[in-house]
């Protein structure tokens, strides 16, 4: 079930504060974050994030199209390299 | 046979059934259309006169997205997911289920017919 519209989108308040601060100071430094469940707000556009995927931080430059998605959607947590013994896997 | 929006040729079924031959018209919208165009949904499509068909066509044109434009809109939505590099986009690219379903078994609608892998456990015993 999707989230009630009454509540508005979920976001990490501390992350939003960081974004606002970065925009005020004109700081282009990527923001490191673990908040994969945070919705990408319109304020985040043109900001660079480093999203944790459980192991490393994935760099993401936010564009307008990404608004409404979650940060985690852009930092895959699994790497699929093909099945063992598969022909294609052996060739690579 | 009546002809709406170029190619579609519904047959001699009831109007509300034959309207569903249009891409993007289901049970609900088809009944809605009949009501708005003031056509008895149970009359056979064959019995519709040109004026009634025109009424439906105008309604479709004005208030609904069907056929080509609908297909295009859907394709664009998927293309957007691909372009922004989201997880859902990558699932579309790989032809796997997009909404978190299991893929250990099932998922045949997305994956297509089974591709048996030689040498995999269980293949020899099956013969």
Backbone of each chain as ProteinMPNN parsed JSONL, in Angstrom:
{"seq_chain_A": "XXXXXXXXXXXXXXXXXXXXXXXXXXXXXXXXXXXXXXXXXXXXXXXXXXXXXXXXXXXXXXXXXXXXXXXXXXXXXXXXXXXXXXXXXXXX", "coords_chain_A": {"N_chain_A": [[0.856, -1.19, 0.0], [0.439, 2.238, -0.725], [1.869, 5.275, 0.565], [0.081, 7.48, 2.732], [-1.352, 10.394, 1.362], [-1.809, 12.578, 2.842], [0.232, 12.837, 4.686], [2.343, 13.659, 3.205], [5.474, 13.46, 1.331], [7.969, 11.14, 2.51], [10.932, 12.168, 4.067], [14.373, 12.593, 5.032], [14.97, 14.624, 7.639], [17.364, 15.705, 8.576], [18.977, 15.38, 6.432], [17.827, 17.05, 4.544], [18.298, 19.485, 5.772], [21.056, 19.583, 5.519], [21.264, 19.751, 2.738], [20.079, 22.212, 2.275], [21.841, 23.879, 3.586], [24.127, 23.473, 2.066], [23.322, 24.571, -0.316], [22.976, 27.212, 0.36], [25.526, 28.047, 1.041], [26.739, 27.54, -1.283], [28.194, 25.3, -1.65], [29.655, 22.684, -3.409], [30.315, 20.201, -2.789], [29.89, 16.651, -2.631], [27.189, 15.14, -0.804], [27.4, 12.904, 1.733], [25.451, 10.082, 2.463], [23.287, 7.876, 4.304], [20.701, 7.577, 4.092], [18.806, 5.923, 2.412], [16.148, 5.602, 2.095], [15.03, 8.014, 1.798], [12.932, 10.329, 0.196], [13.473, 11.878, -2.976], [13.522, 15.21, -3.057], [12.247, 18.222, -4.627], [14.029, 20.212, -3.942], [16.446, 18.954, -3.953], [17.494, 18.822, -6.445], [20.11, 19.059, -8.771], [21.995, 18.698, -6.895], [24.75, 16.865, -5.589], [25.032, 13.561, -4.425], [26.356, 11.109, -2.171], [25.537, 7.972, -2.009], [25.014, 5.419, 0.264], [25.48, 1.949, -0.29], [25.518, -0.179, 1.316], [28.033, -1.104, 1.238], [29.83, 0.531, -0.234], [29.972, 4.045, -1.167], [27.818, 5.401, -3.54], [28.059, 7.619, -6.152], [25.838, 10.199, -7.011], [24.33, 12.401, -9.18], [21.715, 14.545, -8.899], [18.935, 14.856, -10.987], [16.15, 16.577, -12.524], [14.253, 14.715, -13.321], [14.408, 12.75, -11.437], [13.037, 13.377, -9.204], [10.82, 12.52, -6.622], [11.398, 9.862, -6.595], [13.174, 7.406, -4.568], [16.235, 7.839, -2.798], [17.704, 5.475, -2.571], [17.035, 3.981, -4.803], [18.84, 4.495, -6.695], [21.25, 3.483, -6.052], [22.424, 0.561, -6.388], [22.2, -2.439, -4.47], [22.989, -4.971, -4.937], [25.143, -7.0, -6.895], [25.021, -8.492, -9.916], [26.682, -10.926, -11.554], [26.263, -12.823, -13.435], [25.442, -16.326, -13.947], [27.153, -19.203, -12.549], [29.272, -21.206, -14.605], [27.888, -20.5, -16.844], [27.904, -19.741, -20.327], [28.291, -17.155, -21.26], [29.267, -15.913, -18.991], [31.711, -17.144, -18.666], [33.091, -16.231, -20.88], [33.507, -13.58, -20.354]], "CA_chain_A": [[0.0, 0.0, 0.0], [1.272, 3.435, -0.798], [1.832, 6.162, 1.716], [-1.019, 8.437, 2.745], [-0.991, 11.684, 0.774], [-1.939, 13.557, 3.918], [1.511, 13.005, 5.368], [3.373, 14.189, 2.31], [6.538, 12.482, 1.103], [8.913, 10.933, 3.598], [12.317, 12.557, 3.806], [15.239, 12.691, 6.192], [15.073, 16.053, 7.938], [18.766, 16.125, 8.712], [19.554, 15.437, 5.084], [17.305, 18.264, 3.919], [19.038, 20.593, 6.383], [22.381, 19.589, 4.897], [21.128, 20.237, 1.367], [19.818, 23.653, 2.33], [23.08, 24.537, 3.989], [25.042, 23.412, 0.922], [22.867, 25.491, -1.344], [23.194, 28.573, 0.848], [26.947, 28.356, 0.994], [27.245, 27.263, -2.627], [29.122, 24.178, -1.537], [29.339, 21.669, -4.418], [30.799, 18.922, -2.251], [28.823, 15.648, -2.513], [26.722, 14.878, 0.555], [27.38, 11.473, 2.051], [24.232, 9.759, 3.201], [22.84, 6.492, 4.444], [19.232, 7.634, 4.033], [18.358, 5.398, 1.125], [14.684, 5.631, 2.051], [14.586, 9.406, 1.715], [12.422, 10.744, -1.11], [14.21, 12.97, -3.608], [12.668, 16.394, -3.082], [12.648, 19.181, -5.665], [15.194, 20.97, -3.455], [17.676, 18.176, -4.11], [17.925, 18.855, -7.839], [21.44, 19.618, -9.051], [22.879, 18.401, -5.778], [25.4, 15.563, -5.717], [24.987, 12.768, -3.201], [27.074, 9.843, -2.102], [24.541, 7.123, -1.35], [25.575, 4.163, 0.736], [24.763, 0.774, -0.784], [25.838, -1.263, 2.233], [29.46, -1.386, 1.166], [30.514, 1.756, -0.649], [29.077, 5.15, -1.488], [27.622, 5.583, -4.974], [27.88, 9.027, -6.46], [24.65, 10.47, -7.811], [23.967, 13.786, -9.438], [20.254, 14.502, -8.989], [18.303, 15.654, -12.037], [14.739, 16.855, -12.29], [13.481, 13.487, -13.556], [14.512, 11.804, -10.314], [12.195, 13.836, -8.103], [9.734, 11.595, -6.297], [11.956, 8.54, -6.339], [13.955, 7.36, -3.335], [17.682, 7.854, -3.059], [18.204, 4.109, -2.679], [16.764, 3.409, -6.125], [19.944, 4.807, -7.604], [22.47, 2.871, -5.542], [22.088, -0.859, -6.292], [22.851, -3.134, -3.364], [23.419, -6.287, -5.385], [25.852, -7.028, -8.163], [24.803, -9.785, -10.564], [27.74, -11.1, -12.546], [25.933, -13.984, -14.244], [25.457, -17.588, -13.236], [28.375, -19.971, -12.708], [29.2, -22.178, -15.684], [27.227, -19.948, -18.023], [28.841, -19.481, -21.423], [28.582, -15.723, -21.303], [30.065, -15.568, -17.829], [33.061, -17.643, -18.899], [33.721, -15.409, -21.907], [33.837, -12.231, -19.863]], "C_chain_A": [[0.885, 1.229, 0.0], [0.99, 4.363, 0.379], [0.691, 7.163, 1.592], [-0.561, 9.797, 2.241], [-1.007, 12.785, 1.825], [-0.583, 13.869, 4.56], [2.555, 13.686, 4.494], [4.498, 13.182, 2.184], [7.432, 12.329, 2.327], [10.292, 11.44, 3.189], [13.071, 12.649, 5.116], [15.472, 14.168, 6.479], [16.511, 16.527, 8.015], [19.432, 16.24, 7.342], [19.093, 16.702, 4.373], [18.042, 19.489, 4.466], [20.415, 20.724, 5.75], [22.324, 20.159, 3.492], [20.935, 21.748, 1.368], [21.079, 24.433, 2.665], [24.045, 24.588, 2.795], [24.634, 24.413, -0.145], [23.091, 26.947, -0.944], [24.655, 28.968, 0.701], [27.552, 28.11, -0.378], [28.264, 26.139, -2.641], [28.735, 23.064, -2.51], [29.783, 20.284, -3.987], [29.657, 17.897, -2.183], [28.459, 15.407, -1.047], [26.654, 13.38, 0.759], [26.114, 11.172, 2.834], [23.965, 8.267, 3.24], [21.314, 6.431, 4.276], [18.727, 7.205, 2.669], [16.85, 5.52, 0.962], [14.135, 7.044, 1.918], [14.112, 9.734, 0.301], [13.286, 11.867, -1.67], [13.263, 14.149, -3.778], [13.13, 17.338, -4.185], [13.872, 20.004, -5.253], [16.507, 20.261, -3.731], [18.261, 18.278, -5.517], [19.238, 19.623, -7.964], [22.409, 19.433, -7.899], [23.533, 17.045, -6.04], [25.379, 14.85, -4.369], [25.946, 11.602, -3.31], [26.167, 8.925, -1.304], [25.167, 5.793, -0.975], [24.776, 2.991, 0.171], [25.016, -0.422, 0.116], [27.329, -1.536, 2.277], [30.223, -0.1, 0.849], [29.477, 2.856, -0.903], [29.018, 5.317, -3.007], [27.317, 7.047, -5.222], [26.643, 9.207, -7.337], [24.423, 11.958, -7.934], [22.467, 13.81, -9.701], [19.747, 15.42, -10.098], [16.807, 15.755, -11.762], [13.867, 15.599, -12.399], [13.44, 12.584, -12.337], [13.617, 12.19, -9.148], [11.047, 12.859, -7.88], [10.211, 10.176, -6.102], [12.719, 8.585, -5.018], [15.431, 7.339, -3.699], [18.216, 6.442, -3.324], [17.995, 3.476, -4.044], [17.945, 3.586, -7.067], [21.275, 4.256, -7.129], [22.225, 1.395, -5.339], [22.885, -1.559, -5.195], [23.368, -4.506, -3.771], [24.123, -6.169, -6.716], [25.66, -8.406, -8.756], [25.799, -9.93, -11.695], [27.458, -12.296, -13.44], [26.053, -15.264, -13.438], [26.756, -18.343, -13.493], [28.19, -20.978, -13.842], [28.467, -21.693, -16.911], [28.263, -19.581, -19.075], [29.271, -18.019, -21.426], [29.488, -15.303, -20.16], [31.511, -15.982, -18.027], [33.812, -16.762, -19.891], [34.208, -14.074, -21.357], [35.053, -12.2, -18.957]], "O_chain_A": [[1.938, 1.26, 0.637], [-0.012, 4.226, 1.08], [0.374, 7.633, 0.499], [0.491, 10.294, 2.643], [-0.306, 13.79, 1.706], [-0.297, 15.01, 4.924], [3.538, 14.227, 4.999], [4.483, 12.153, 2.858], [7.626, 13.278, 3.088], [10.758, 11.164, 2.084], [12.469, 12.77, 6.183], [16.085, 14.879, 5.682], [16.834, 17.628, 7.568], [20.315, 17.069, 7.121], [19.876, 17.351, 3.679], [18.369, 20.412, 3.72], [20.884, 21.829, 5.479], [23.188, 20.935, 3.084], [21.54, 22.468, 0.574], [21.346, 25.496, 2.105], [24.691, 25.606, 2.546], [25.479, 25.026, -0.796], [23.359, 27.803, -1.788], [24.974, 30.083, 0.289], [28.717, 28.423, -0.621], [29.095, 26.048, -3.545], [27.617, 22.552, -2.45], [29.644, 19.314, -4.732], [28.565, 18.234, -1.727], [29.317, 15.463, -0.165], [25.94, 12.675, 0.047], [25.746, 11.907, 3.751], [24.354, 7.511, 2.35], [20.722, 5.352, 4.315], [18.278, 8.029, 1.871], [16.334, 5.538, -0.155], [12.922, 7.249, 1.926], [14.808, 9.451, -0.674], [13.776, 12.711, -0.92], [12.312, 14.084, -4.557], [14.275, 17.263, -4.628], [14.652, 20.438, -6.1], [17.564, 20.89, -3.742], [19.397, 17.865, -5.75], [19.439, 20.673, -7.355], [23.523, 19.957, -7.929], [22.919, 16.171, -6.653], [25.665, 15.437, -3.326], [26.3, 11.166, -4.406], [26.035, 9.065, -0.089], [25.778, 5.125, -1.809], [23.546, 3.026, 0.152], [24.757, -1.56, -0.276], [27.833, -2.125, 3.233], [31.136, 0.296, 1.573], [28.27, 2.618, -0.857], [30.052, 5.369, -3.673], [26.44, 7.636, -4.591], [26.431, 8.456, -8.288], [24.334, 12.681, -6.942], [21.995, 13.16, -10.634], [20.082, 16.603, -10.145], [16.279, 15.091, -10.87], [12.885, 15.44, -11.674], [12.547, 11.746, -12.21], [13.456, 11.414, -8.206], [10.39, 12.426, -8.826], [9.505, 9.362, -5.505], [12.892, 9.648, -4.423], [15.817, 6.877, -4.773], [19.069, 6.242, -4.188], [18.702, 2.536, -4.406], [18.043, 2.921, -8.098], [22.314, 4.528, -7.731], [21.854, 0.985, -4.239], [24.077, -1.31, -5.013], [24.113, -5.134, -3.019], [23.758, -5.351, -7.56], [26.091, -9.396, -8.165], [25.777, -9.173, -12.666], [28.36, -12.744, -14.148], [26.684, -15.289, -12.381], [27.392, -18.152, -14.529], [27.106, -21.534, -14.024], [28.422, -22.394, -17.921], [29.371, -19.158, -18.745], [30.45, -17.695, -21.574], [30.364, -14.454, -20.324], [32.43, -15.275, -17.615], [35.021, -16.566, -19.764], [35.194, -13.513, -21.835], [35.439, -11.134, -18.477]]}, "seq_chain_B": "XXXXXXXXXXXXXXXXXXXXXXXXXXXXXXXXXXXXXXXXXXXXXXXXXXXXXXXXXXXXXXXXXXXXXXXXXXXXXXXXXXXXXXXXXXXXXXXXXXXXXXXXXXXXXXXXXXXXXXXXXXXXXXX", "coords_chain_B": {"N_chain_B": [[-19.468, -3.44, -40.381], [-18.54, -1.403, -37.694], [-16.157, 1.258, -37.475], [-13.663, 2.608, -35.616], [-11.411, 5.17, -34.847], [-9.559, 4.674, -36.985], [-8.018, 1.806, -37.376], [-9.404, -0.08, -35.781], [-11.76, -2.673, -35.578], [-14.442, -3.476, -34.175], [-16.872, -6.147, -33.591], [-19.855, -8.082, -34.14], [-20.745, -7.992, -31.427], [-22.124, -6.987, -28.229], [-22.28, -3.43, -27.759], [-20.789, -2.391, -25.533], [-18.988, -4.385, -25.126], [-17.595, -4.649, -27.508], [-16.334, -2.216, -27.743], [-14.218, -2.534, -26.118], [-12.249, -3.594, -27.603], [-10.566, -1.693, -28.356], [-7.36, -0.425, -27.595], [-6.704, 0.365, -24.337], [-9.252, 0.75, -23.5], [-11.335, -0.514, -21.152], [-13.548, -2.651, -19.193], [-14.772, -0.754, -17.512], [-14.347, 1.9, -18.567], [-15.546, 1.516, -21.003], [-18.264, 1.18, -20.5], [-18.733, 3.642, -19.39], [-18.268, 5.282, -21.57], [-20.426, 4.547, -23.263], [-22.511, 5.533, -21.767], [-21.983, 8.277, -21.713], [-22.151, 8.844, -24.407], [-24.723, 8.371, -24.819], [-25.725, 5.797, -25.607], [-27.215, 2.641, -25.857], [-25.634, 0.207, -24.017], [-26.016, -2.472, -24.5], [-26.859, -2.868, -27.056], [-26.153, -4.263, -30.279], [-22.978, -3.873, -31.834], [-22.969, -3.724, -34.541], [-25.351, -2.504, -35.155], [-25.014, 0.175, -34.769], [-25.296, 3.519, -35.875], [-23.793, 5.869, -38.211], [-23.71, 8.372, -37.08], [-23.773, 7.88, -34.325], [-21.421, 6.503, -33.978], [-19.639, 8.491, -34.605], [-20.089, 10.155, -32.445], [-18.994, 8.666, -30.343], [-16.339, 8.584, -31.194], [-15.591, 11.258, -31.075], [-15.774, 11.738, -28.322], [-13.786, 9.98, -27.383], [-11.58, 11.12, -28.525], [-11.48, 13.574, -27.268], [-11.501, 13.154, -24.442], [-10.07, 10.921, -23.639], [-7.067, 8.897, -23.43], [-5.988, 6.78, -25.78], [-5.064, 3.786, -27.664], [-2.483, 4.491, -30.004], [-1.3, 7.003, -28.868], [-1.517, 6.324, -26.145], [0.023, 4.006, -25.93], [2.461, 5.152, -26.563], [2.802, 6.928, -24.443], [3.117, 5.148, -22.316], [5.449, 3.821, -23.078], [7.2, 5.933, -22.923], [7.213, 6.504, -20.186], [8.517, 4.233, -19.235], [10.945, 4.512, -20.535], [11.876, 6.757, -19.287], [12.393, 5.836, -16.692], [14.487, 4.143, -17.28], [16.424, 5.893, -18.226], [17.132, 7.555, -16.072], [18.557, 5.898, -14.556], [17.487, 4.283, -12.526], [16.532, 1.744, -10.12], [14.214, 0.398, -10.906], [14.292, 0.965, -13.605], [16.526, -0.527, -14.411], [15.589, -3.068, -14.025], [13.639, -3.231, -15.967], [15.267, -3.072, -18.195], [16.629, -5.483, -18.063], [14.622, -7.251, -18.391], [13.317, -8.405, -16.233], [11.115, -9.049, -13.39], [9.612, -6.071, -12.116], [8.561, -5.163, -9.764], [9.567, -6.209, -7.363], [9.004, -8.97, -7.145], [9.522, -12.53, -6.582], [12.291, -14.249, -8.111], [13.524, -16.612, -8.114], [11.946, -18.818, -8.613], [9.179, -19.069, -10.874], [7.991, -15.966, -12.293], [7.728, -16.091, -15.027], [6.305, -14.687, -16.905], [7.664, -12.3, -17.344], [10.243, -13.24, -17.851], [10.021, -14.94, -19.99], [9.916, -17.972, -22.076], [11.192, -20.968, -20.497], [14.724, -21.345, -20.265], [16.718, -23.926, -20.595], [19.611, -24.832, -18.815], [22.545, -26.441, -19.696], [24.197, -29.031, -17.871], [23.528, -28.117, -15.455], [22.405, -28.738, -12.129], [20.203, -31.482, -11.887], [19.37, -31.591, -14.52], [20.405, -33.775, -15.998], [19.314, -35.981, -14.658], [16.703, -35.773, -15.351], [16.393, -36.843, -17.851]], "CA_chain_B": [[-18.654, -3.354, -39.159], [-18.137, -0.031, -37.39], [-14.715, 1.488, -37.476], [-13.356, 3.766, -34.768], [-9.984, 5.496, -34.755], [-8.751, 4.01, -37.995], [-7.876, 0.383, -37.604], [-10.123, -1.037, -34.947], [-13.02, -3.169, -36.111], [-15.224, -4.342, -33.297], [-17.711, -7.014, -34.426], [-21.256, -8.032, -33.756], [-21.016, -8.193, -30.011], [-22.741, -5.807, -27.636], [-21.414, -2.258, -27.909], [-19.822, -2.209, -24.453], [-17.945, -5.405, -25.257], [-16.765, -4.409, -28.693], [-15.491, -1.033, -27.514], [-13.026, -2.969, -25.395], [-11.219, -4.005, -28.549], [-9.63, -0.573, -28.427], [-6.318, -0.46, -26.568], [-6.906, 1.416, -23.338], [-10.644, 0.765, -23.075], [-11.668, -1.713, -20.402], [-14.96, -2.762, -18.849], [-15.312, 0.445, -16.884], [-14.389, 3.029, -19.505], [-16.438, 1.237, -22.119], [-19.615, 1.504, -20.035], [-18.722, 5.087, -19.211], [-18.402, 5.835, -22.923], [-21.795, 4.33, -23.72], [-23.383, 6.443, -21.04], [-21.725, 9.651, -22.146], [-22.593, 9.013, -25.799], [-26.13, 8.006, -24.766], [-25.957, 4.62, -26.448], [-27.499, 1.465, -25.045], [-24.446, -0.645, -24.083], [-26.328, -3.847, -24.891], [-27.126, -2.971, -28.497], [-25.028, -4.829, -31.026], [-22.134, -2.848, -32.454], [-23.364, -3.689, -35.944], [-26.529, -1.65, -35.322], [-24.68, 1.585, -34.552], [-25.229, 4.291, -37.115], [-22.586, 6.691, -38.361], [-23.741, 9.503, -36.149], [-23.422, 7.374, -33.001], [-19.989, 6.188, -34.004], [-18.95, 9.782, -34.559], [-20.168, 10.645, -31.061], [-17.989, 7.936, -29.551], [-15.012, 8.995, -31.657], [-15.324, 12.591, -30.543], [-15.527, 11.57, -26.885], [-12.476, 9.343, -27.217], [-10.571, 12.089, -28.922], [-11.416, 14.693, -26.329], [-11.348, 12.89, -23.02], [-9.32, 9.723, -23.281], [-5.832, 8.551, -24.132], [-6.098, 5.381, -26.192], [-4.279, 3.337, -28.823], [-1.112, 4.986, -30.227], [-0.808, 7.927, -27.847], [-1.395, 5.636, -24.86], [1.218, 3.158, -26.031], [3.634, 6.026, -26.539], [2.948, 7.455, -23.082], [3.645, 4.08, -21.47], [6.841, 3.6, -23.462], [7.973, 7.064, -22.421], [7.392, 6.325, -18.744], [9.542, 3.222, -19.02], [12.207, 5.086, -20.992], [12.331, 7.689, -18.255], [12.981, 5.039, -15.612], [15.78, 3.644, -17.75], [17.394, 6.966, -18.414], [17.637, 8.121, -14.836], [19.386, 4.899, -13.885], [16.877, 3.806, -11.296], [16.457, 0.299, -9.989], [13.121, -0.074, -11.754], [14.77, 1.031, -14.987], [17.445, -1.633, -14.697], [14.772, -4.283, -14.112], [13.032, -3.207, -17.3], [16.318, -3.346, -19.167], [16.989, -6.898, -18.03], [13.448, -8.083, -18.62], [12.962, -9.113, -15.013], [10.004, -8.37, -12.74], [10.004, -4.736, -11.674], [7.991, -4.788, -8.48], [10.061, -6.957, -6.209], [8.56, -10.361, -7.057], [10.619, -13.495, -6.54], [12.732, -14.702, -9.43], [14.109, -17.945, -7.988], [11.025, -19.585, -9.44], [8.126, -18.261, -11.488], [8.404, -14.786, -13.06], [7.845, -16.515, -16.429], [5.739, -13.684, -17.793], [8.715, -11.361, -17.7], [11.468, -13.888, -18.333], [9.773, -15.695, -21.21], [9.999, -19.423, -21.919], [12.356, -21.446, -19.751], [15.929, -21.672, -21.024], [17.403, -24.939, -19.806], [21.058, -24.686, -18.827], [23.19, -27.75, -19.675], [25.142, -29.234, -16.784], [22.97, -27.654, -14.194], [21.885, -29.819, -11.291], [18.841, -31.911, -12.168], [19.057, -31.716, -15.942], [20.714, -35.139, -16.43], [18.372, -36.92, -14.06], [15.403, -35.637, -15.985], [16.308, -37.618, -19.091]], "C_chain_B": [[-18.221, -1.928, -38.874], [-16.628, 0.089, -37.221], [-14.436, 2.751, -36.67], [-11.849, 3.948, -34.686], [-9.157, 4.66, -35.729], [-8.886, 2.511, -38.027], [-8.847, -0.532, -36.883], [-11.497, -1.386, -35.489], [-13.713, -4.052, -35.088], [-16.306, -5.06, -34.116], [-19.173, -6.973, -34.02], [-21.516, -8.555, -32.347], [-21.718, -6.938, -29.501], [-21.748, -4.645, -27.652], [-20.36, -2.168, -26.808], [-18.726, -3.264, -24.471], [-17.006, -5.043, -26.4], [-15.89, -3.172, -28.55], [-14.181, -1.417, -26.836], [-11.943, -3.502, -26.325], [-10.212, -2.883, -28.797], [-8.618, -0.7, -27.297], [-6.545, 0.692, -25.599], [-8.353, 1.562, -22.908], [-10.966, -0.563, -22.407], [-13.142, -1.73, -20.069], [-15.541, -1.446, -18.333], [-15.44, 1.602, -17.872], [-15.373, 2.779, -20.625], [-17.898, 1.536, -21.727], [-19.789, 3.019, -19.877], [-18.963, 5.785, -20.551], [-19.832, 5.732, -23.414], [-22.729, 5.325, -23.066], [-23.225, 7.864, -21.562], [-22.23, 9.903, -23.57], [-24.081, 8.694, -25.941], [-26.465, 6.894, -25.764], [-26.233, 3.455, -25.511], [-26.317, 0.504, -25.142], [-24.75, -2.052, -24.59], [-26.697, -3.985, -26.367], [-25.906, -3.493, -29.225], [-24.276, -3.711, -31.743], [-22.518, -2.654, -33.914], [-24.478, -2.66, -36.182], [-26.242, -0.166, -35.119], [-24.665, 2.334, -35.875], [-24.039, 5.243, -37.098], [-22.525, 7.821, -37.341], [-23.312, 9.067, -34.743], [-21.935, 7.059, -32.899], [-19.172, 7.463, -33.91], [-18.951, 10.332, -33.14], [-19.118, 9.984, -30.178], [-16.585, 8.423, -29.907], [-14.633, 10.357, -31.09], [-14.979, 12.522, -29.059], [-14.135, 11.019, -26.622], [-11.376, 10.347, -27.466], [-10.369, 13.14, -27.842], [-10.973, 14.285, -24.942], [-10.462, 11.698, -22.66], [-8.01, 9.626, -24.047], [-5.93, 7.079, -24.479], [-5.141, 5.083, -27.332], [-2.873, 3.929, -28.882], [-0.589, 5.919, -29.142], [-0.626, 7.272, -26.482], [-0.158, 4.752, -24.833], [2.477, 4.001, -25.908], [3.878, 6.532, -25.123], [3.573, 6.405, -22.168], [5.121, 3.845, -21.764], [7.729, 4.721, -22.924], [8.231, 6.941, -20.923], [8.502, 5.332, -18.455], [10.909, 3.771, -19.411], [12.77, 6.042, -19.948], [13.022, 6.924, -17.118], [14.353, 4.517, -16.004], [16.819, 4.735, -17.742], [17.954, 7.507, -17.107], [18.434, 7.104, -14.028], [18.811, 4.392, -12.591], [16.828, 2.288, -11.286], [15.367, -0.256, -10.899], [13.523, -0.061, -13.22], [15.653, -0.146, -15.332], [16.679, -2.947, -14.781], [14.08, -4.364, -15.47], [14.059, -3.602, -18.341], [16.635, -4.834, -19.224], [15.81, -7.82, -18.266], [13.092, -8.94, -17.421], [11.801, -8.384, -14.341], [10.469, -7.087, -12.055], [9.599, -4.478, -10.225], [8.363, -5.703, -7.327], [9.562, -8.378, -6.07], [9.769, -11.292, -6.989], [11.009, -13.904, -7.951], [13.409, -16.068, -9.344], [13.261, -18.933, -8.771], [10.007, -18.607, -9.997], [8.706, -17.07, -12.254], [8.489, -15.097, -14.545], [7.249, -15.48, -17.376], [6.821, -12.719, -18.258], [9.903, -12.053, -18.352], [11.265, -14.652, -19.639], [9.939, -17.182, -20.98], [11.288, -19.845, -21.224], [13.516, -21.752, -20.687], [16.711, -22.662, -20.181], [18.904, -24.781, -19.948], [21.689, -26.063, -18.694], [24.148, -27.837, -18.494], [24.648, -28.748, -15.449], [22.363, -28.839, -13.453], [20.455, -30.175, -11.72], [18.528, -32.136, -13.625], [19.271, -33.146, -16.427], [19.68, -36.14, -15.927], [17.027, -36.894, -14.77], [15.266, -36.507, -17.233], [15.987, -39.082, -18.87]], "O_chain_B": [[-17.595, -1.297, -39.725], [-15.938, -0.868, -36.87], [-14.92, 3.832, -37.006], [-11.107, 2.988, -34.48], [-8.178, 4.022, -35.341], [-9.806, 1.994, -38.662], [-9.088, -1.652, -37.334], [-12.294, -0.507, -35.816], [-13.575, -5.274, -35.143], [-16.625, -4.625, -35.223], [-19.671, -5.929, -33.598], [-22.363, -9.417, -32.113], [-21.886, -5.961, -30.23], [-20.536, -4.847, -27.57], [-19.189, -1.905, -27.083], [-17.656, -3.061, -23.897], [-15.784, -5.123, -26.271], [-14.826, -3.087, -29.163], [-13.172, -0.723, -26.96], [-10.842, -3.826, -25.878], [-9.147, -3.101, -29.374], [-8.978, -1.043, -26.17], [-6.574, 1.855, -26.0], [-8.667, 2.393, -22.056], [-10.876, -1.617, -23.036], [-13.911, -0.923, -20.593], [-16.663, -1.075, -18.677], [-16.504, 2.208, -18.0], [-15.974, 3.718, -21.147], [-18.665, 2.077, -22.524], [-20.838, 3.584, -20.186], [-19.741, 6.733, -20.653], [-20.393, 6.704, -23.921], [-23.616, 5.887, -23.707], [-24.207, 8.561, -21.818], [-22.674, 11.002, -23.904], [-24.633, 8.74, -27.041], [-27.339, 7.025, -26.621], [-25.564, 3.3, -24.489], [-26.015, 0.023, -26.234], [-23.851, -2.75, -25.059], [-26.831, -5.1, -26.871], [-24.77, -3.208, -28.845], [-24.871, -2.734, -32.198], [-22.405, -1.554, -34.456], [-24.553, -2.033, -37.239], [-27.138, 0.663, -35.279], [-24.105, 1.863, -36.865], [-23.366, 5.394, -36.078], [-21.467, 8.174, -36.82], [-22.584, 9.784, -34.056], [-21.289, 7.313, -31.882], [-18.148, 7.514, -33.228], [-17.961, 10.899, -32.68], [-18.447, 10.638, -29.38], [-15.752, 8.644, -29.029], [-13.494, 10.577, -30.678], [-14.029, 13.153, -28.595], [-13.403, 11.512, -25.764], [-10.387, 10.423, -26.737], [-9.245, 13.542, -27.542], [-10.165, 14.973, -24.32], [-10.143, 11.497, -21.488], [-7.853, 10.176, -25.137], [-5.952, 6.225, -23.593], [-4.501, 5.975, -27.89], [-2.143, 3.869, -27.892], [0.459, 5.652, -28.554], [0.298, 7.611, -25.744], [0.603, 4.74, -23.866], [3.435, 3.618, -25.237], [5.016, 6.564, -24.654], [4.44, 6.715, -21.351], [5.937, 3.69, -20.855], [8.867, 4.483, -22.521], [9.327, 7.235, -20.447], [9.323, 5.538, -17.561], [11.904, 3.538, -18.724], [13.982, 6.125, -19.752], [14.091, 7.315, -16.648], [15.267, 4.452, -15.181], [17.953, 4.531, -17.308], [19.126, 7.877, -17.041], [18.928, 7.413, -12.944], [19.552, 4.098, -11.653], [17.053, 1.634, -12.305], [15.573, -1.259, -11.583], [13.152, -0.951, -13.986], [15.546, -0.707, -16.423], [17.071, -3.845, -15.526], [13.955, -5.444, -16.047], [13.767, -4.37, -19.257], [16.881, -5.383, -20.298], [15.976, -9.038, -18.336], [12.62, -10.067, -17.571], [11.522, -7.232, -14.674], [11.563, -7.022, -11.493], [10.221, -3.669, -9.537], [7.56, -5.939, -6.424], [9.676, -8.958, -4.991], [10.892, -10.895, -7.299], [10.184, -13.909, -8.865], [13.822, -16.625, -10.361], [13.783, -19.777, -9.499], [9.991, -17.436, -9.616], [9.803, -17.166, -12.805], [9.243, -14.441, -15.263], [7.653, -15.406, -18.537], [6.881, -12.366, -19.436], [10.5, -11.525, -19.289], [12.237, -14.976, -20.321], [10.086, -17.625, -19.841], [12.324, -19.189, -21.337], [13.333, -22.336, -21.755], [17.301, -22.288, -19.168], [19.417, -24.615, -21.055], [21.428, -26.781, -17.729], [24.822, -26.866, -18.15], [25.297, -28.954, -14.424], [21.879, -29.798, -14.055], [19.61, -29.297, -11.894], [17.54, -32.792, -13.954], [18.448, -33.685, -17.167], [19.233, -37.022, -16.66], [16.303, -37.89, -14.783], [14.156, -36.865, -17.627], [15.886, -39.844, -19.831]]}, "name": "protein", "num_of_chains": 2, "seq": "XXXXXXXXXXXXXXXXXXXXXXXXXXXXXXXXXXXXXXXXXXXXXXXXXXXXXXXXXXXXXXXXXXXXXXXXXXXXXXXXXXXXXXXXXXXXXXXXXXXXXXXXXXXXXXXXXXXXXXXXXXXXXXXXXXXXXXXXXXXXXXXXXXXXXXXXXXXXXXXXXXXXXXXXXXXXXXXXXXXXXXXXXXXXXXXXXXXXXXXXXXXXXXXXXXXXXXXXXXX"}
